[in-house]
Amino acid sequence: MSNSEKLISWLKYLDVEYLDDATCEALAKLNINNPNDVAEIVSLAMKDEVVNLNEISRKSMKNILDEVGSYPENSVRHLIERIGMPFDEPLINYKVFFSRVRELLFSE
């Protein structure tokens, strides 16, 4: 697995195949590219599961977010395109999005 493929661990939280119907419906009302909506997206789709990960898994997930800026853009774009997200628009700036995810879930 290339380093960029580790991002799938985060993208799964936004995949309609992984999400329940109620969460999909709630997320569909939000804009993944709007910084004002990111906190609600994280709260709905990621927070509960990430908070309940064991220490080793949390550290691994945090490391992925720390490294996302160094992943080859075309590889990341390819991964993002493979995920069916419930949003009307595709994720435009994944670096900004995942930086905010890190801030929201791992700020100490």
N, C-alpha and C positions, 0 to 999 in steps of 0.2 A: 504494500500500500504506500503510495506516495504521500508526502506530508499533507498536501492539499486535500487528499481524500479523507483525512481525519475530520475535516469540517462537516462531513456527513453526520457526525455525532450531534452536531448542533442543528443542521438542516432538518433532521428527522422531526424535531419539535414543531416544524412549520409545514410538514407534509400531511396533506389531507388523508392519506392512507394510514397515518399514525394517530391523527386527532379524532376525538369523538365528534359527533354531529353538532352538539351544542357549542363546543369550542370553535368548530369551523364556522358556524353561523356568526358567532360573536367576532371572530377575526375578520370575516368577510366585510364587516362594516368599518374596518380600520384600513389605514393606508400605511403599508410597510415603509414607504419612503418619507413619511411625515414624522419628523423627530418628536412631535407631540404625542404620537400614537405608539411609539416604541415601548414606553413603560407599560402600557396596557397590554401590548402584544406579549411582552416578556412575562407579565403577571398571569395572563391567560394560558399561555402555551408552554412556558418553561419553568417558572419559579418553583412550583411545588415539587416537581421531580428533581430539579437540580439541588434544591435545599436538602432533600432527603438522600442524596448520594453519600456514600461513605467518603472518608477523607481522601483516600487515594484517587477515587474516581473524580471527586471535585477538583483535585489538583490537576489531574489530566485534562479535564474539561477547561479549566482556567488556562492551562498552557496552550491549548489549541487557540483560544481567543487571543492570547499574547502573540502567537505566531502568524495569525491570519494575514497580517499585512505583508508577510514575506512569501506567501504562497503565490505561484504564477497565476496571473489574472485569468488567462484563458482556461486553465484547469479549474479554477474556482467557478468561472462562468459556466463551464460545462456541467459541473456538479449542480449548480443552482437551477439550470435549465431542466435537469432530470427530476426535480422535485415539483410535485403538484401542490402549489400553495393556494390558499383560499382567498388571496387578495386580487383585486381588479387589475393591479399593475405589477409588473415584475420588480424584483429587488434591484434597484439601480446602483447604489453605492454600498456594497456589502462591507467594506472596511469601516465606514461610519456606523452602519447598523450594528456590526458585531463589537465595535468599540463601546457602543452604548450598552449592549447586552452585558459586556464585561463589567462596566461601571455599575450597572444596576444589580448584578448578581454577586459581584466579588469585591465591592468597595469595602475596605477595612477601616 
